[in-house]
Every structure is written in structure tokens, then in C-alpha cells.
Amino acid sequence: MALHEKINQHQKNMQPTHNDQLISLSERIEPLRQRLTTHPLYESVRDLGDLRTFMESHVWAVWDFMSLLKRLQRDLTCVDVPWLPVGNPETRYLINEIVVGEESDVDPEGNRLSHFELYLKAMQQAGAGTDVIQGFINELTNGRSVQNALDNADLPDGSRAFVGFTFDLLGQGKLHEIAAVFTFGREDLIPDMFIALVRQLRDQSPEQLALFTYYLERHIEVDGDHHSHLAKAMTAELCGQDAQRWEEATQAVEAALRTRLALWDSVYQQITEPTSEMA
């Protein structure tokens, strides 16, 4: 059986209550999602300089997405020795399938790399600054805590608050809340109109935006369909038929979307009011 057929079969096997709860969650968060996908930030990106500003803030969300993913893998599968059959085999399959795509995808030449590493390459090609995020990664590599590394990093305030929210969730949140935020609060929020705008800029500067366009299109291809189905099934599995868990998951997603709105507001201000941002 092909992979997509297995996914479809899994969705058919989900209890009707789960599907109803997923629909209810989606309806609750739809107003916030609409505010995000129609945010004026997207239309404010008019040239390569604006796009660089966007990337220098957005890269932090790309990075901490990987930490959400690894927290789920740590808790839903066995990453210790000796190996033990942890949890539900179906859920293990779901998270491991997502990990493979996010941590070991391919660039246009077929080289294996994570989506974060692909984004860094796209930033470098576009001429966006990567010194701050790479310095942050170096500090973590050398044993600094996330909070200490953030304190030492000169990143935009909106990005700092966004990463702070994510790591508060990772430290204090329940597993079903983390899964719901991963599923409903992350990278599928970039609308088609922004991708069309990036393609127009790429046509003007193909040598500088080829990788970023590839990243956006690849993210839609992998995350927007295949991974989206897997993640929804994972969230339904973790919440089960527990009404309190579904409510907690919904509230966590709402908080995550509000934090993303604040990040977008910050980037929008950097682009439209650069002088005030530097003051």
C-alpha cells in the first residue's frame, strides 16, 4: 500500500468524535488564522531589502519549530538505549515520518539537510544577515542554555518573544498542547499571495532568491498536505475523547497564533518604520 493510501486509511479509521473535535478546534482558531494570513506584512514586502528583513526575523521561527518537533519525538518514541516499544505504534510512525521530512529533506541538488539548514542557505544566497542566528547556534553548541544564548543575541524583539513562548511551552506545556501547536500554529500560515510575491521578486533577482522560493514551495509540498494529515492524526490520538484535553489544546493554539501575530507585527514595523525600530 502506498504511503498516501496508508494515511487516508488511518484518517478513515479515526473515531468520528476525533474528527468532530478537530473541526471544532479549527473553527475556534479560524479568526486568528484569518488575521495572520491577511496580515499587511505580506504586501509590505516590496523589494529584496524588505525580504531580507523578513527572513532575519522569521528564521527564529524556523529554528524553534525543530525544537517542537524533537520534543514530540522524545516523548512519543524511544530515543534511548536500550530501545523499548514506547507508546502507540501508530503515533510512533506519525512522528518519525514527520522527523524524516523536516530533519533530512533535500535541496535542489538532492543534498540532504534540515529545513532550518535550507533556510540558512536561502538567507545567505539572498544576502540576509545570518551572523546573529549562527552565533546563537554556536552558543547552544558550546553548552549555553537557550535563555542565556537569547540574552546574548541581538535579535528582533518580536523574534525573542516568539522563541520565549515556544520554550515556555516546551518546558511547561502538556504533550497534547505541544502537539496541537505543532499541528495548527506553525508554518502552514504563510499564504499563497506571499509566495506569489516572492516568485515575482525571484524573477527580478533569480540568482538571489532561487533557494528561498524553493524552500517555500518545498514546505508547502511536504508540510501543507502530507505532514498536515499526519500531525492532525497525532493530535487526535493524544487528545482522545477527553474534552479537557481538547480545550487545553485549543487554548494553546490560540496563544501560539497570538504570539505569531505579535511576531508579524514586529516585522511589519521593521519594514514600514525602520527609523523608529532603530531608535
Stockholm file with secondary structure:
# STOCKHOLM 1.0

chainA/1-279         MALHEKINQHQKNMQPTHNDQLISLSERIEPLRQRLTTHPLYESVRDLGDLRTFMESHVWAVWDFMSLLKRLQRDLTCVDVPWLPVGNPETRYLINEIVVGEESDVDPEGNRLSHFELYLKAMQQAGAGTDVIQGFINELTNGRSVQNALDNADLPDGSRAFVGFTFDLLGQGKLHEIAAVFTFGREDLIPDMFIALVRQLRDQSPEQLALFTYYLERHIEVDGDHHSHLAKAMTAELCGQDAQRWEEATQAVEAALRTRLALWDSVYQQITEPTSEMA
#=GR chainA/1-279 SS CCHHHHHHHHHHHSCHHHHHHHHHHHHHHHHHHHHHHTCTHHHHCCSHHHHHHHHHHHHHHHHHHHHHHHHHHHHHSCCSSSCCCCSCHHHHHHHHHHHHHHHSEECTTCCEECHHHHHHHHHHHHTCCCHHHHHHHHHHHTTCCHHHHHHTCCCCHHHHHHHHHHHHHHHHCCHHHHHHHHHHSSGGGSCHHHHHHHHHHHHHSHHHHHHHHHHHHHHHHIIIIIIHHHHHHHHHHHHTTCHHHHHHHHHHHHHHHHHHHHHHHHHHHHHHCHHHHHC
#=GC SS_cons         CCHHHHHHHHHHHSCHHHHHHHHHHHHHHHHHHHHHHTCTHHHHCCSHHHHHHHHHHHHHHHHHHHHHHHHHHHHHSCCSSSCCCCSCHHHHHHHHHHHHHHHSEECTTCCEECHHHHHHHHHHHHTCCCHHHHHHHHHHHTTCCHHHHHHTCCCCHHHHHHHHHHHHHHHHCCHHHHHHHHHHSSGGGSCHHHHHHHHHHHHHSHHHHHHHHHHHHHHHHIIIIIIHHHHHHHHHHHHTTCHHHHHHHHHHHHHHHHHHHHHHHHHHHHHHCHHHHHC
//
